[in-house]
Amino acid sequence: MNQIQYILRRLVLAVPTFVGITLVCFALTRFLPGGPVEMRLIRMRGGDRQSEAGATAAVAHQVTEEYRRELEEQFGFRDPIWKQYWNWLVVNRMGLRLASYDYPNRTAWELIKSRLPVSISFGLAAFLLTYLVCIPLGIAKALRHRGTFDAVSSVVVFTAYSVPSFALAMLLKTLFCGTVEGFWDLFPIGGVASDFDVPPSLWTAFLDRLWHMALPVACYVAGSFAMLTLLMKNSLLDQISADYVRTVIAKGATRRRAIWCHAFRNALIPVATGFGSMISLLFAGSIIVETIFEIPGMGRLGWDALVGRDYAVFLALLALTSVFQLAGNLISDCLYMLIDPRIDFARR
């Protein structure tokens, strides 16, 4: 009962948290210079200089001011800030129904929906690979602490962690994509699928997607390896040295049983802490990796929207990412309940 009350309380508290995040960012997009109105005016002035080179500065200024008022009314920027936020949050459903400023014929949700499957496929593959490799690797390092395997694996893990994602992406692309003569041409240079003359079979399309995902997913995973692996190792070492494990062994249980039936479950608690933030990465994508490998995902969409001042798309992405982050944090707490029922949620 205490757990249910805690979850309900967290759901209630998530509402003002979400409102606070989105309201601050929404206000910044309205008060900071360089918004969509200014971007549209810059484009118009460039077009006027090309088509009407002989126009006087006074006429150009007058047309610009008239056009500015029309744009502000079109975007709803002349309403009070509270009304703008209400229309964005409630009427337009977190901006998902708003038309993109750069693509007027498409709404923010249509643009996000077209990129979401790509980011989910790459993010889910990286998520599963990270946990399926790092948790067993951390356990193996803990059981072979200060041994040869521990030392060699630490060198490999920290080397991968020390290389920035953009540098690793460029290195892999140079070595294995045939961009430089003399190196291997094993993987596609970018994109998410090949151009087939005829529609491929389901198995062929699946293998082709894996072929395109290999290098980008490696860049996704490399940065998380060291943190998660060492977190699992240190957590398991702490549990193995705890008094209750020594008590279990003193009562006649084998060390193997004490580790896998008692210590392992408690060692997963710190690992579950980062589970929530990892969920949000499934949808957010990676700007650098998606740009280098030309992946049409959510990260690249958010970056293009921010650079182009397409705040309709940017704020919709921000709202969805905030919802996923809050949901991920709640899922992490639920995992605490499954891993360790001793946690008292009534005091939180």
N, C-alpha and C positions, 0 to 999 in steps of 0.2 A: 504493500500500500504506500509506503514511503517513497518507493521508486516511482510509482505512478504520479504521485503528487509532485515530485521533483521534475519529472518530464513535462507535466502540465505547466509548472511554474516557468520552466525554461522556454516553452512555446510562447507563453504570454510575454516574457521578457524579450523574446526575439523580435516582437513587433516594434517596440520603441528603438531597439538597436538598428533594425533595418531602416526605420524612418530617419534616424540620426545620420546614418551613413549616406543615404541617398539625398537627404535634404541638404547636407553640407556640399556635396559634389554638384547637386543641381544648382545651388546658389552660386557656386564658383563659375559655372558655365554661363550664368547670366550676367555676372558683374565683371569678369575678366575680359580684357580687350581681345580682339582677334577672333570673334565668334563667327557663326555662319553668315550673318548679315555683312560683316566686313569682308569676308571671303568672296561673297557674291558681288559686292561693290568693286572689289579689286578686279575680278574677272570682267565686269561690265566696263570699267575704265580702260582695260586693255583692249577690249573689242571696239570701244569708241575711238581709241587712238588709231586703230587700223582702218576703220570704216569712215570716220569723219575727222581726218587729220586737221582740217581747217577750223574746227569748232573752237569758239572762244572759251577761256577758262571760266567766265561767269556763267555761261549757259551749261557747261559741263557740271559745274558745282550745283546749279539749280536742279538739273536732272538727277544728280546723285542724291540730293536731299529728298526729292520727291520719291525716288525709288527706294531710299532707305526707309521712309515711313511705310511704304507699301510692303516691304519685306518684313518689317517689324510686326505689322498687322497680320501678315500671312503666317509668320512663325508664332504669333501669339505673345510676342515680347512686350507689348504695350500694356498688358494686363498686370495687376499687382502680383508680386512674387508668390504670395500664398495661393492665388487662383491658378497661376501657371503650374505650381507644384501639384495642386489638387487635380487639375486636368491631366497632368502627366501620369500621376500615380493611379487615379481611380478611373477617369473617363477613358484614357488611352491605355490602361492596364500596364503600368510601368513603362510606358512609351513603346510598347511592342506594336501598337496599332498606328503609330506615327509614321508618316512617309519619310524616307531617308532624304536628307538635304542634297546629297550628291546623286542619288538615284530616285527621283521623284515618283517614278512609277512603281516602286517597290517599298513595302513597309520594312520597319526594322526587324520584325519577326520573320519575314520572308528571307531577308538576308542572313539572319542568324540560323534559320532552319536549313538553309542551303549549305552552311559551313559546319553545322553541329555534328553530323555523322562522321565527318573526317576527323575532327578533334577528338570525338569520343573513341573512335577506333584506335588512333595513335595513343591517346591518353590511357585507355584501358589496357592496351598491350604493355605500355611502360609500367603501369601500376602493378599488373599481375607479375610481370617479369621481375620488378624490383622486390616485391615481397617474397616471391617464390625462390629467389636466389639469395637475397640478403639474410633472411631469417635462418635458413639452413647453414649459410656461410658463417653467420655470427655464432650459431650453436657449435659448429665445428671448431671455430677459433677458440671458443671458451673451453671446450673439452680438451683442446691441445694447446692450452695457454703456455706461452714462452717456448713453444716447440718450433721446429723448422717450418711446418705448415703455417703456423701463426705469423711468423716473421715474413715469409714469402708472400702470403696473401695480403698482409698489411702494406707491403711495398706496392703491390699491384693496385690495391684499393685506393691508397693515398695518391698514387700517380694519376689515376683516372679522376680523382676528386680535384686535384690541383690544376688540371687543365680546364680553362673556361669553356663553356658550352659552344661559344661561337668559334673558338680556335679549334676545338675538337671537330666541329662540323666541317669547317674548311679543310682540316687535315684529312678527314675521312673522304671528303668529296674529291680532294686532290689525288689521294692514293688509289681509290677504288672506283672512281666514276669516269676515268679516261679523260679528264680535263687537261692533263699534262702528258705530253708524249713520253713514253718510257715507263709509265705506271699502269696498273691493272685497270681494265675496263670491265668490272664485274657487276656493278649496280647502276641503275638509271641515275641520271644527273639531277632529276627532280620530278615533281608531280606525284600523283597517287595512283595512276593507272596508265597502262600502255594504250596506244592507238591500234586497235585490231581492225583488220579489213572486214571481218565477219564477226558477229557477236560470239564471244567465247563461251565455253561451258562454265558451269559454276565452279568446278575444281580449278580450271585454268585461271579464272578471274581471281579466285582465292589465292593461288600461288603467286599470281602477278602482284596482288596487293601486298603480300608478305615480302616480295622482292623489293618493292618500293618503300616499305616500312622499315627495312633492316637498319639502315644507317641513321635515319632520324630517331628511331626508338633507342638506338644505342646512345645517342646524344642526350635524350631525355633521361635515361637511366643512370648515366655516368655520374651525374652530380649527387644522386641520392644514395649511391652505393656505400660510401664511407660512413656517412652519418647513421644510416639505418643498421649497417653491419656492426659497427662499434657499439651502437646503442643496445642491440640484441646481445652482443658478447658481454658487455659490462653488466647488463641487467642479470644475465644468467649467472655470471661469476658472483655477483652479490647474493643471489638466492642460494647458490651452492654453499657459500660460506656462512649462511644464516644458521641460527641455533636449531630451528625446527628440522632442517635437513640432517644435521648431525644427530638429532634425537631419533629421526626415522631410521637412520642407519644403525644407531645403537640398539634399537628394538629388533634388529635382525633383518631389515630390508637390505637388498643389494644397492650399491651406489647407482646402478643404472635405473632401478625402479625409483629411487629417491629423486633422481634428476628429472625423469620423464613424467612421473606421476604427481610430483609435488612442486619442484622448483620451476619446471618449464612453464606451467600455467601462470604463476606469479610473475615470471620474467617477461611475459607478453604485455603487462600493463603499461610500461613506458612506450612500447612499440605502438600500442593502440592510441597513444596521445596524438601522434602525427597522422592518424588515419583520416581525420576530418579535413585537414589541409590538403591531403593527397586527393580527396574526392573533388575538391574545387578545381584542381589542376586537370582533371579529366575533361572539363568543359572550357577552361580558360585557354589551354594550349600554350605554346611557347613562341613568342614573337621572333626571336633570333633564329631558332631552328626552322620554323615555317618559312621565314624569308629566305634563308640560304638554300633550302631544298625546294622552294617554290611550292609550298603546300597551302592550298586554299582553306585554312582552318580559322578557328576563332581568334587566335592570337594575332594573326595577320589582319583579320577584319577589324579588331579593336585598334590596332596601330594605325591602319589606314583611316579609320573614322576619327581618331584623335588628331592626326596630322592634318586631315582635311576639314577639321572642325565640324564633322558630321555628328553633332551632339545627340541627335535622335538615336542613332545606332550605338554610340558610346555609352550613353546613360542606360539604355536597355541592356547592354552587355554587363554594365556595372551592377544593375539590379539583379540579374540572373546569377552572376558570380557571388553576390552577397547572400542570396538565398541558398545557394549550394554550400557556401562556407558555413553558414549558420546551421544548416541541416547536417553537414559533416561533423561539426562540433557536438551536436546532439547524438549522432550515431556513435561518436567516440565514447560519450558517457554511457550509452547503452552497452557498449562493449565492455566497459568496466564492470557492469552488473553481471555480465555473462562470465567474465574471467575471474572476478573476485567478489562473491556475494557478501563478503564482510564489510565492504564499503558502505558507510552509513550516509545515505543521501539526505536524511532528515536534518543533518547539521550543516548542509551546504547552503 
